[in-house]
Amino acid sequence: MIDDHGDLERRACRLIGVDRSSFQYQRAADGDGAVRTRMHELANERRRFGYRRLAILLKREEQLVVR
């Protein structure tokens, strides 16, 4: 849209109703793919567990490193 109309980024974002921070956002590299995959597997096995309990299970498996 910016290229088509020659508008500034700010005006274009306002026109379509999007925050500029959302427009400029670039996802960081995915370095935790294995942990995410294992968490999805655990969540499918134990559907009633929340993220906290899943994190405990991952810690027990030494998959999750707490920073």
C-alpha positions in Angstrom: 0.0 0.0 0.0 2.9 2.3 0.8 4.4 1.8 -2.6 1.1 2.1 -4.5 0.0 5.4 -3.0 3.4 6.9 -2.2 2.2 7.7 1.3 4.4 7.7 4.4 4.3 4.7 6.6 2.5 6.6 9.3 -0.3 7.7 7.1 -0.7 4.4 5.5 -0.9 2.6 8.8 -3.5 5.1 10.0 -5.5 4.6 6.8 -5.8 0.9 7.3 -6.1 1.0 11.1 -2.8 -0.8 12.0 -0.4 0.3 14.7 3.0 1.2 13.2 4.8 -1.1 15.8 2.7 -4.0 14.4 3.6 -3.1 10.9 7.3 -2.8 11.6 7.4 -6.0 13.7 9.9 -8.7 12.5 9.7 -12.1 14.2 13.0 -13.2 15.8 14.7 -16.3 14.7 13.1 -19.5 16.1 15.8 -21.1 18.2 13.4 -23.1 20.4 11.7 -25.2 17.8 12.4 -28.5 19.5 11.0 -27.3 22.8 7.9 -26.0 21.1 7.4 -29.3 19.3 7.8 -31.3 22.6 5.4 -28.9 24.4 2.8 -29.4 21.7 3.2 -33.2 22.0 2.8 -33.0 25.8 -0.2 -30.7 25.5 -1.9 -33.3 23.2 -1.1 -36.1 25.5 -2.3 -34.3 28.6 -5.0 -31.9 27.5 -6.0 -30.7 30.9 -2.5 -29.5 31.9 -1.8 -25.8 31.7 1.4 -24.1 30.6 2.8 -24.1 34.1 2.4 -27.9 34.5 3.8 -28.5 31.0 6.8 -26.4 31.8 7.4 -28.6 34.9 7.3 -31.7 32.7 9.7 -30.1 30.2 12.1 -29.2 33.0 12.0 -32.8 34.2 12.9 -33.9 30.7 15.7 -31.3 30.7 14.2 -29.7 27.5 13.4 -26.3 29.1 16.2 -24.2 30.4 15.0 -21.4 32.7 16.8 -18.1 32.2 
